[in-house]
Amino acid sequence: MLVGYRATLDSLKCDIYAAAVRTLANALVEELRAALGADAVIAEPHQLVVYECDAYTLERHLPDAVVLPRSTDEVVTAVRIAARHQRAIIPRGAGTSLSGAVLAVDGGVVIGTARMNRVLEVDARNRRALVEAGCVNADISAAARPYGLHFAPDPSSQGACTVGGNVAMNSGGPHTLKYGVTTNHVLGLELVLPDGEVVWLGATRESGDDVEGYDLRGVVVGSEGMFGVVTRVLVKLVPVPPAWRTMLAIFPGVDEASRAVSAIIAAGIVPAALEMMDQLITQAVEEAYRFGFPSDAGAVLIIELDGLEAGLERQAERVRTLCREHGAREVRHARTEGERAELWKCRKRAFGAIGRLSPSFLTQDGVVPRSALPEIMRHIRAVSEKYGLRIPNVFHAGDGNIHPLVLFDERDPDQVRRAVAAGNEILEHCLALGGSVTGEHGIGVEKIDFMERQFRTADLEAMRAVRRVFDPVGRCNPHKMFPGSKRCADFQVRKQAAA
C-alpha cells in the first residue's frame, strides 16, 4: 500500500511540475514574441524538433524556444528576457557541430544567428573583414576574392557552417596545416554576455592587429559558446596563393601513406594541405561523385603545395619522390583549376558519401603525433573487428587529426552501444599515444567523460574559474565540457513532464 501511495505522490509531483514548466515556458515565449515579433520566435514542438540536436545525433533535447534575431540589439533583448526567466541561453549557428555543443540539455532559449549573415565590410587595404556571426564561412572568401584575398580556415562544412560557430569551436580544415586554425585568423569580436552586456574583445576596425593587455579574444575562441553570444567578428584575410600544385598519391595501405606524411614534413616541406582517405571512404566517395579514385587503393593522400611559382615545381618533385620512396604506386596531378576544385569537393563531401554505406555514423576527432598515425590506424582496425562495425577513415594527416567514422544503425540499440564503445576506445588510445580527444570538433556533451583523463583537477578548475568571469551563474550553454555537468535525474524528469 505504501508503494502505491508513493507512486501516486510521484505522479502528482510530476503533474504539478509539468504544469509549472508549461506555465513558465508560455510566459517566456509570450515575452519573447512581444519584444522581437512572432516571426523571430519558434516555440511549437513540431518546429523545435529541428533544433533538438546538431550533427551529433545520439543525444537530443528540445529547447523551450528558439530566437532568430537580426541584430546585436535583438540578441541583447533575448538574452535579458531569458535571464529574467532564469532560463539558459544556447548560441547556435548552422548546427553542423559534431559533439552536441549546441544541445539544449535542460531546455532554455536557443539563440540562432542564421539571420545575422552579412559580410559588413571588406577592408582590402588592411586585409580584414567585419562579418556577422551567422555569415557562412565560404561567403567570406567569396566577398574577398575580387581583392585577391580569402579567409583561410576551411572546415569541410564551410559551405554551411558559420563564423560564429567556427569561433566557438576553433574550427580547422584541410588548409590549416599551413595557415592555422580559426584563432589565428580572428582579430576581434563582439560578445553579448549572459546578463546582456555587450563587449568588444581584441582589435577593432580602427586599431592595428595587435592590442595591449590580456588576450581575451583568444580566450573566447574555442570556448564552445559558454562565455556569451558572439554577434560580430573581425577576421583576418590572407592573399590567395599565386600558384599551386595539387596531387593525389595512391598507396597500397595506410601504413605506407602515413610514413610518406612523416617523410614530407621531416624534409622541411609544409604543404598547404595533406589529407588522407582509406579504402572504404575512397570507395564511397568514388561511388558518389565518380572522380576517378582507384577502388583498389589501400589509402590515398591529397597533397597541396602553394606559394610563388618560382621553386614550387621543384618542391612538388621532391614530394613526388618521397611518396614513391614510401610505396606510392602512382602520383596524379590536378592539371587545371577545375580538376583541383573537383578533387577538393570530393574530399569535403566525404562525410556525405557515407550515407551510401550506413544509415548512421559517429565521427570521432582525436589527435595523435604524426609519427603515431600507423599505430592509431592499426588500433582502429582492431576496434572495428572487436565491435563488428565498419570504420572508414578520412583525416588531416599533416597534423595528426584523425576522423574515424564509426558506422552503425541508430535504430538498433545494441549497435548504438557498440558504436559509442568503439569511439571511446579510439579516443582512449589517442590519449595513450600522447594525443588529445579533440582537434577541432570540441568536447560538447559527447566527450565530457574524457576531460578528467586529459586534464588535472587543478587545470579543470582553472578553466571553470575563467568561465565564471564571463558567466558567473553558468547560464550560457550549460552542461557542456566539464565533468559532472552532463546529466542529472532532473533532466529526465523535466523531459517526461514536458511531454
C-alpha positions as CSV (number, residue, x, y, z in Angstrom):
1,M,0.0,0.0,0.0
2,L,2.9,2.3,0.8
3,V,4.4,1.6,-2.6
4,G,1.1,2.6,-4.3
5,Y,0.9,5.8,-2.2
6,R,4.5,6.8,-3.2
7,A,3.7,6.1,-6.8
8,T,0.6,8.3,-6.7
9,L,2.6,11.0,-4.9
10,D,5.4,10.9,-7.5
11,S,2.8,11.1,-10.3
12,L,1.2,14.1,-8.6
13,K,4.5,15.8,-8.3
14,C,5.3,15.2,-11.9
15,D,1.9,16.6,-12.9
16,I,2.4,19.7,-10.8
17,Y,6.0,20.1,-12.2
18,A,4.7,19.7,-15.8
19,A,2.1,22.4,-15.3
20,A,4.7,24.7,-13.8
21,V,7.1,24.1,-16.7
22,R,4.4,24.8,-19.3
23,T,3.3,28.0,-17.5
24,L,6.9,29.3,-17.3
25,A,7.6,28.4,-20.9
26,N,4.4,30.1,-22.1
27,A,5.3,33.3,-20.2
28,L,8.8,33.2,-21.7
29,V,7.6,32.7,-25.2
30,E,5.0,35.4,-24.9
31,E,7.5,38.0,-23.7
32,L,10.0,37.0,-26.5
33,R,7.3,37.4,-29.1
34,A,6.1,40.7,-27.8
35,A,9.7,42.1,-27.8
36,L,11.0,40.6,-31.1
37,G,8.0,39.7,-33.2
38,A,6.2,36.4,-33.7
39,D,8.3,35.6,-36.8
40,A,11.5,35.7,-34.7
41,V,10.4,33.1,-32.2
42,I,9.9,29.4,-32.7
43,A,8.1,27.5,-29.9
44,E,5.8,24.9,-31.5
45,P,7.0,21.3,-30.7
46,H,7.0,20.2,-34.4
47,Q,9.2,23.2,-35.2
48,L,11.5,22.9,-32.2
49,V,12.4,19.3,-33.2
50,V,14.7,20.8,-35.9
51,Y,16.8,22.2,-33.0
52,E,16.9,19.1,-30.8
53,C,20.4,18.2,-31.8
54,D,23.4,19.1,-34.0
55,A,25.3,16.7,-36.2
56,Y,26.0,14.6,-33.1
57,T,22.6,12.9,-33.1
58,L,22.9,10.4,-30.3
59,E,21.6,12.9,-27.7
60,R,18.5,15.1,-28.3
61,H,16.8,17.7,-26.2
62,L,14.1,20.2,-27.2
63,P,14.7,23.8,-26.2
64,D,11.8,25.9,-24.7
65,A,12.1,28.3,-27.6
66,V,14.4,29.4,-30.5
67,V,15.0,33.0,-31.2
68,L,16.3,34.2,-34.6
69,P,17.5,37.8,-34.0
70,R,18.5,40.1,-36.8
71,S,20.9,42.3,-34.9
72,T,23.1,42.6,-31.8
73,D,20.3,44.7,-30.1
74,E,17.8,41.9,-30.6
75,V,20.3,39.3,-29.2
76,V,20.6,41.6,-26.1
77,T,16.8,41.7,-25.8
78,A,16.5,37.9,-26.0
79,V,19.4,37.3,-23.5
80,R,17.9,39.7,-20.9
81,I,14.4,38.1,-21.2
82,A,15.9,34.6,-20.7
83,A,17.8,36.0,-17.7
84,R,14.6,37.3,-16.1
85,H,13.0,33.9,-16.6
86,Q,16.2,32.2,-15.3
87,R,16.5,30.1,-18.4
88,A,19.7,29.0,-20.1
89,I,20.8,30.5,-23.4
90,I,22.3,28.3,-26.1
91,P,24.1,30.1,-29.0
92,R,23.7,28.2,-32.3
93,G,25.0,28.8,-35.8
94,A,24.3,26.3,-38.6
95,G,24.1,23.2,-36.3
96,T,27.0,21.5,-38.1
97,S,29.0,20.9,-34.9
98,L,29.7,17.2,-34.2
99,S,29.9,17.0,-30.4
100,G,26.5,18.1,-29.2
101,A,27.9,21.6,-28.5
102,V,24.6,23.3,-29.1
103,L,22.3,20.9,-27.3
104,A,19.6,22.4,-25.0
105,V,20.3,19.8,-22.4
106,D,17.8,21.2,-19.9
107,G,15.7,23.3,-22.2
108,G,16.3,27.1,-22.4
109,V,16.4,29.6,-25.3
110,V,18.4,28.7,-28.4
111,I,19.7,32.0,-30.0
112,G,20.2,31.2,-33.6
113,T,22.3,33.6,-35.7
114,A,21.1,32.4,-39.1
115,R,19.6,35.9,-39.9
116,M,22.8,37.7,-38.9
117,N,24.6,36.5,-42.0
118,R,26.1,39.6,-43.7
119,V,29.6,40.5,-44.7
120,L,29.5,44.0,-43.3
121,E,32.8,45.3,-44.7
122,V,35.9,44.1,-46.6
123,D,38.9,46.2,-45.8
124,A,41.2,45.1,-48.5
125,R,43.9,47.6,-47.7
126,N,44.3,46.2,-44.2
127,R,43.4,42.7,-45.2
128,R,40.5,42.2,-42.8
129,A,36.7,41.8,-42.9
130,L,33.9,42.6,-40.5
131,V,31.2,39.9,-40.6
132,E,28.1,38.9,-38.6
133,A,28.3,35.7,-36.6
134,G,25.8,33.9,-38.9
135,C,27.9,34.6,-42.0
136,V,28.7,31.3,-43.8
137,N,32.4,30.6,-43.8
138,A,32.7,30.3,-47.6
139,D,30.8,33.6,-48.1
140,I,33.7,35.5,-46.5
141,S,36.2,34.2,-49.1
142,A,33.6,34.9,-51.9
143,A,33.4,38.6,-50.8
144,A,37.2,38.9,-50.5
145,R,38.0,37.2,-53.8
146,P,37.7,40.3,-56.0
147,Y,40.6,41.8,-53.9
148,G,42.8,38.7,-54.3
149,L,42.2,37.7,-50.7
150,H,40.4,34.9,-48.8
151,F,39.6,33.6,-45.3
152,A,42.0,30.7,-44.7
153,P,40.1,28.4,-42.2
154,D,38.2,25.9,-44.4
155,P,36.2,23.3,-42.5
156,S,34.8,20.6,-44.6
157,S,31.3,22.0,-43.9
158,Q,32.4,25.5,-45.0
159,G,29.6,25.8,-47.5
160,A,27.2,25.7,-44.5
161,C,29.0,26.4,-41.2
162,T,29.1,29.9,-39.9
163,V,31.9,32.1,-38.5
164,G,30.3,32.3,-35.0
165,G,30.4,28.5,-34.8
166,N,33.9,28.5,-36.1
167,V,34.9,30.8,-33.3
168,A,33.1,28.7,-30.7
169,M,34.8,25.5,-31.7
170,N,38.1,27.0,-33.0
171,S,37.4,25.1,-36.3
172,G,40.1,23.9,-38.6
173,G,40.1,22.3,-42.0
174,P,42.4,20.8,-44.6
175,H,44.4,24.1,-45.3
176,T,45.0,24.9,-41.6
177,L,48.1,22.7,-41.7
178,K,49.9,25.7,-43.2
179,Y,47.7,28.6,-42.3
180,G,46.5,27.8,-38.8
181,V,43.0,27.4,-37.3
182,T,40.3,29.9,-36.6
183,T,42.1,31.6,-33.7
184,N,44.9,32.6,-36.0
185,H,42.5,34.5,-38.2
186,V,40.2,36.3,-35.7
187,L,41.4,39.8,-34.8
188,G,38.5,40.8,-32.6
189,L,34.9,40.0,-31.8
190,E,31.7,41.4,-30.3
191,L,30.2,39.3,-27.5
192,V,26.9,39.6,-25.7
193,L,27.4,38.4,-22.1
194,P,24.8,36.3,-20.3
195,D,23.5,39.4,-18.5
196,G,23.0,41.3,-21.7
197,E,26.2,43.5,-21.6
198,V,27.9,43.9,-24.9
199,V,31.7,43.9,-25.0
200,W,34.3,44.1,-27.8
201,L,37.4,42.0,-27.4
202,G,40.6,42.3,-29.3
203,A,41.4,44.5,-32.3
204,T,38.8,46.9,-33.6
205,R,38.1,48.3,-37.0
206,E,40.1,51.4,-36.1
207,S,43.1,49.8,-34.4
208,G,46.0,47.8,-35.6
209,D,46.0,44.0,-35.5
210,D,47.7,43.9,-32.1
211,V,46.2,45.2,-28.8
212,E,47.7,45.6,-25.4
213,G,46.6,43.6,-22.3
214,Y,45.2,40.2,-21.8
215,D,44.2,38.3,-25.0
216,L,40.5,37.8,-24.1
217,R,39.7,37.4,-27.7
218,G,41.9,34.3,-27.7
219,V,40.2,33.0,-24.6
220,V,36.7,33.2,-26.2
221,V,37.8,31.4,-29.4
222,G,37.3,27.7,-28.6
223,S,35.1,28.3,-25.6
224,E,32.2,26.4,-27.2
225,G,29.7,29.2,-26.7
226,M,29.9,29.1,-22.9
227,F,31.0,32.7,-22.4
228,G,28.2,34.5,-24.3
229,V,26.8,35.0,-27.8
230,V,29.3,36.1,-30.5
231,T,27.5,38.6,-32.8
232,R,30.2,40.2,-35.0
233,V,33.7,39.1,-35.9
234,L,36.7,41.0,-37.3
235,V,38.6,38.4,-39.3
236,K,42.0,38.4,-41.0
237,L,42.2,37.9,-44.7
238,V,45.2,36.5,-46.5
239,P,46.3,36.7,-50.1
240,V,45.1,34.0,-52.5
241,P,48.3,32.0,-53.4
242,P,49.6,32.8,-56.8
243,A,50.3,29.2,-57.7
244,W,49.6,25.7,-56.5
245,R,50.4,22.1,-57.1
246,T,47.7,19.6,-56.1
247,M,48.5,15.9,-56.2
248,L,46.7,12.6,-55.5
249,A,49.2,9.9,-54.3
250,I,47.9,6.3,-54.3
251,F,49.3,3.9,-51.8
252,P,48.8,0.1,-51.1
253,G,47.9,0.8,-47.4
254,V,47.5,3.4,-44.6
255,D,50.9,2.5,-43.1
256,E,52.8,3.4,-46.3
257,A,50.8,6.7,-46.7
258,S,51.4,7.6,-43.1
259,R,55.1,7.1,-43.4
260,A,55.1,9.3,-46.5
261,V,53.3,12.0,-44.5
262,S,56.1,12.0,-41.9
263,A,58.8,12.0,-44.6
264,I,57.3,15.1,-46.3
265,I,57.2,17.0,-43.0
266,A,60.7,15.8,-42.0
267,A,62.1,17.1,-45.3
268,G,61.1,20.6,-44.2
269,I,58.2,20.9,-46.6
270,V,54.9,22.3,-45.1
271,P,52.1,21.6,-47.6
272,A,49.1,23.8,-47.6
273,A,47.1,20.6,-47.0
274,L,47.9,17.0,-46.5
275,E,44.8,14.8,-46.3
276,M,44.3,11.0,-46.2
277,M,41.4,8.7,-47.1
278,D,41.4,5.0,-46.6
279,Q,40.0,2.4,-48.9
280,L,36.5,2.3,-47.6
281,I,35.9,6.0,-47.6
282,T,37.6,6.3,-51.1
283,Q,35.3,3.7,-52.5
284,A,32.2,5.5,-51.1
285,V,33.4,8.9,-52.4
286,E,34.1,7.4,-55.9
287,E,30.6,5.8,-56.0
288,A,29.0,9.1,-55.1
289,Y,31.0,11.5,-57.2
290,R,32.8,9.5,-59.9
291,F,36.0,11.4,-59.7
292,G,38.3,8.6,-60.7
293,F,39.6,7.4,-57.3
294,P,41.1,3.9,-57.6
295,S,38.8,1.5,-55.8
296,D,41.7,-0.9,-55.0
297,A,43.9,1.6,-53.3
298,G,44.5,1.0,-49.6
299,A,44.8,4.7,-49.0
300,V,45.2,8.0,-50.9
301,L,46.9,11.2,-50.0
302,I,45.7,14.6,-51.2
303,I,48.7,16.9,-51.1
304,E,48.6,20.6,-52.0
305,L,51.5,22.9,-52.2
306,D,51.0,26.6,-52.8
307,G,53.1,29.8,-53.0
308,L,55.2,31.6,-55.5
309,E,55.6,29.8,-58.9
310,A,59.3,30.1,-58.6
311,G,60.6,26.9,-56.9
312,L,57.1,25.3,-56.5
313,E,57.7,22.7,-59.1
314,R,61.0,21.7,-57.6
315,Q,59.2,21.2,-54.2
316,A,56.5,19.2,-55.9
317,E,59.0,16.9,-57.5
318,R,60.6,16.3,-54.1
319,V,57.1,15.4,-52.7
320,R,56.5,13.0,-55.5
321,T,59.9,11.3,-54.9
322,L,59.2,10.9,-51.2
323,C,55.8,9.4,-51.9
324,R,57.3,6.9,-54.3
325,E,60.1,6.0,-51.9
326,H,57.4,5.2,-49.3
327,G,55.3,2.9,-51.6
328,A,53.1,5.1,-53.7
329,R,52.3,3.3,-56.9
330,E,51.2,6.5,-58.7
331,V,51.1,10.2,-58.1
332,R,48.5,12.1,-60.1
333,H,48.3,15.9,-60.7
334,A,45.4,18.3,-61.0
335,R,46.1,19.9,-64.4
336,T,43.6,22.6,-64.2
337,E,41.8,24.8,-61.6
338,G,38.7,22.8,-62.4
339,E,40.3,19.4,-61.6
340,R,41.7,20.9,-58.4
341,A,38.3,22.2,-57.3
342,E,36.7,18.9,-58.1
343,L,39.2,17.0,-56.1
344,W,38.6,19.2,-53.0
345,K,34.9,19.0,-53.5
346,C,35.1,15.2,-53.3
347,R,37.2,15.4,-50.1
348,K,34.9,17.9,-48.4
349,R,31.9,15.8,-49.3
350,A,33.3,12.6,-48.0
351,F,31.1,12.6,-44.9
352,G,28.1,12.9,-47.1
353,A,29.1,9.9,-49.1
354,I,28.9,7.8,-46.0
355,G,25.2,7.7,-46.5
356,R,25.8,5.1,-49.2
357,L,27.4,2.8,-46.6
358,S,25.4,3.2,-43.4
359,P,22.2,4.9,-42.1
360,S,24.1,6.4,-39.2
361,F,27.7,7.2,-38.3
362,L,29.6,8.6,-35.3
363,T,32.5,10.9,-36.3
364,Q,35.4,11.0,-33.9
365,D,38.0,13.7,-33.7
366,G,41.2,12.5,-32.0
367,V,44.7,13.8,-32.3
368,V,48.0,11.8,-32.3
369,P,51.6,12.7,-33.1
370,R,52.2,12.3,-36.9
371,S,54.6,9.5,-36.2
372,A,51.9,7.6,-34.4
373,L,49.5,7.6,-37.3
374,P,50.3,3.9,-38.3
375,E,49.7,2.8,-34.7
376,I,46.4,4.6,-34.3
377,M,45.2,3.2,-37.7
378,R,46.1,-0.3,-36.6
379,H,44.2,0.2,-33.4
380,I,41.2,1.5,-35.3
381,R,41.2,-1.7,-37.4
382,A,41.3,-3.8,-34.2
383,V,38.5,-1.9,-32.7
384,S,36.4,-2.3,-35.9
385,E,36.9,-6.1,-35.7
386,K,36.2,-6.2,-31.9
387,Y,32.9,-4.5,-32.2
388,G,31.8,-5.8,-35.6
389,L,31.4,-2.3,-37.1
390,R,33.0,-0.8,-40.2
391,I,35.2,2.3,-39.5
392,P,36.3,4.2,-42.6
393,N,38.9,7.0,-42.1
394,V,39.3,10.5,-43.6
395,F,41.5,12.9,-41.8
396,H,44.0,15.7,-41.6
397,A,47.2,13.6,-41.8
398,G,49.6,16.5,-41.8
399,D,48.7,17.4,-38.2
400,G,47.7,14.0,-36.9
401,N,44.0,15.0,-36.6
402,I,42.1,11.8,-37.2
403,H,38.4,11.4,-38.1
404,P,37.4,7.8,-38.0
405,L,33.7,7.3,-38.8
406,V,32.0,4.5,-36.9
407,L,29.2,3.1,-39.0
408,F,26.1,1.8,-37.3
409,D,22.3,1.8,-37.4
410,E,20.8,4.2,-34.8
411,R,17.6,2.2,-34.8
412,D,19.4,-0.7,-33.2
413,P,20.2,-0.1,-29.5
414,D,23.0,-2.7,-29.5
415,Q,24.7,-1.1,-32.5
416,V,24.5,2.3,-30.7
417,R,26.1,0.8,-27.6
418,R,28.9,-0.8,-29.7
419,A,29.4,2.4,-31.7
420,V,29.8,4.5,-28.6
421,A,32.2,2.0,-27.0
422,A,34.3,1.8,-30.2
423,G,34.6,5.5,-30.4
424,N,35.6,5.7,-26.7
425,E,38.3,3.1,-27.2
426,I,39.8,5.0,-30.1
427,L,39.9,8.2,-28.1
428,E,41.5,6.3,-25.1
429,H,44.2,5.2,-27.4
430,C,44.8,8.7,-28.7
431,L,45.5,9.8,-25.1
432,A,47.8,6.8,-24.6
433,L,49.8,7.8,-27.6
434,G,50.3,11.3,-26.2
435,G,47.5,13.0,-28.1
436,S,44.2,14.6,-27.5
437,V,40.5,13.7,-27.7
438,T,39.6,16.6,-30.0
439,G,41.4,18.7,-32.6
440,E,38.5,20.8,-33.9
441,H,35.1,19.3,-33.1
442,G,35.2,20.3,-29.4
443,I,34.0,18.5,-26.3
444,G,30.3,19.4,-26.2
445,V,28.3,16.8,-24.4
446,E,30.0,13.9,-26.2
447,K,33.4,13.9,-24.6
448,I,32.8,15.3,-21.1
449,D,33.9,12.0,-19.5
450,F,37.4,12.3,-21.1
451,M,38.2,15.7,-19.6
452,E,39.3,14.3,-16.3
453,R,41.6,11.9,-18.2
454,Q,43.2,14.5,-20.3
455,F,43.5,17.3,-17.7
456,R,44.4,17.5,-14.0
457,T,41.7,18.6,-11.5
458,A,43.6,21.9,-11.0
459,D,43.5,22.5,-14.8
460,L,39.8,21.9,-14.9
461,E,39.1,24.3,-12.0
462,A,41.2,27.0,-13.7
463,M,39.0,26.6,-16.8
464,R,35.9,26.8,-14.7
465,A,37.2,30.0,-13.0
466,V,37.8,31.6,-16.4
467,R,34.3,30.7,-17.4
468,R,32.8,32.3,-14.2
469,V,34.5,35.6,-15.2
470,F,32.2,35.7,-18.3
471,D,29.2,33.8,-16.9
472,P,29.1,33.8,-13.1
473,V,25.9,31.7,-12.8
474,G,26.6,29.3,-15.7
475,R,23.5,30.1,-17.8
476,C,25.3,30.3,-21.1
477,N,25.4,26.9,-22.9
478,P,25.4,24.9,-19.7
479,H,26.0,21.1,-19.2
480,K,28.9,21.1,-21.7
481,M,32.6,20.3,-21.5
482,F,33.1,20.0,-17.7
483,P,32.8,16.7,-15.8
484,G,29.7,16.5,-13.6
485,S,27.7,18.8,-15.9
486,K,26.4,16.3,-18.5
487,R,23.3,14.8,-17.0
488,C,21.3,14.6,-13.8
489,A,18.0,13.0,-12.9
490,D,16.1,16.3,-13.1
491,F,16.7,16.5,-16.9
492,Q,14.8,13.2,-17.4
493,V,12.0,14.3,-15.0
494,R,11.7,17.6,-16.9
495,K,11.7,15.8,-20.2
496,Q,8.9,13.5,-19.1
497,A,7.0,16.3,-17.6
498,A,7.2,18.5,-20.7
499,A,5.9,15.6,-22.8
